[in-house]
Amino acid sequence: MATTPQLEELGDFLDPVLQVQYRGKKYQIQAVSAETGLRFQKLLAVGIKAAQQQNIDAASIELVSDAEERGFYEEVLGDTYDELMDDGATTNALKIIGSTAFLWTTQGFDSAKAFWDAGGKPQAPNREQRRTATRTRTAAAATTKPRASRSTTTTPKAKPQAKGTSGQTSSSTGTASKRTSKNKE
């Protein structure tokens, strides 16, 4: 009899809580809901488009409106937001802790830890990330027609002659015949 493969309980290997320390106190940040996490993924995608100077549609602009920004830290931090406010956290601390939680939600623990360890400063992209970004930015440009060469080598173009002067008079009747490469000598 065939057995059905089973996976471990999902919660067994996920990081259900992000722990940060501020002013000697450890704060526990719970994972956001699936709906919020998906919206944060869209928000991250809009941020990447903006950083790459791509066009952003009206719906994406609304996603990052001022109203969204005001509730962003409350949403990403959950109950920890109130705890930080009660403990008198500074604006900079709130931004760094909130951004760390956002990175944890959208990009995972390693990205969040790197941001936290850098004191809230985004890391400069490594060589591979820069290459990928360059390929991504220039992908659309690859379909455009290449520019003409700027070298000084040119092919002379034939100059058009005015009508009625295209040849020499060849007979006593005064009619002209056109020159061709065969009758040039």
URQUI-V246925 format. One record per pair of residues at least 12 apart in sequence whose ideal C-beta (glycine too) atoms are under 8 Angstrom apart, sorted by the first residue. I is the first residue (numbers start at 1). J is the second residue. Records with the same first field share a line. If there is no record, write none. Layout:
BEGIN
I->J  J
END
This chain:
BEGIN
14->31
15->31  104  109
16->30  31
17->29  30  31
18->31  100  101  104  109  112
20->97  100  101  116
22->84  89  93  97
23->87
25->87
27->80  83  84  97
28->80
29->77  78  80  97  101  104
30->78  79  80
31->105
32->75  76  78  105
36->75  76  105
37->105  106
39->63
40->76  102  105  106
41->106
42->60  63
43->63  64  68  106
44->102  106  107
46->60  63  64
47->64
52->133  136  137
72->98  102
73->94  95  98
76->98  101  102  105
77->97  98  101
80->97  101
81->94  98
84->97
92->120
95->120
96->116  119  120
99->115  120
100->112  115  116  120
103->115
164->176
166->178  179
167->179
END
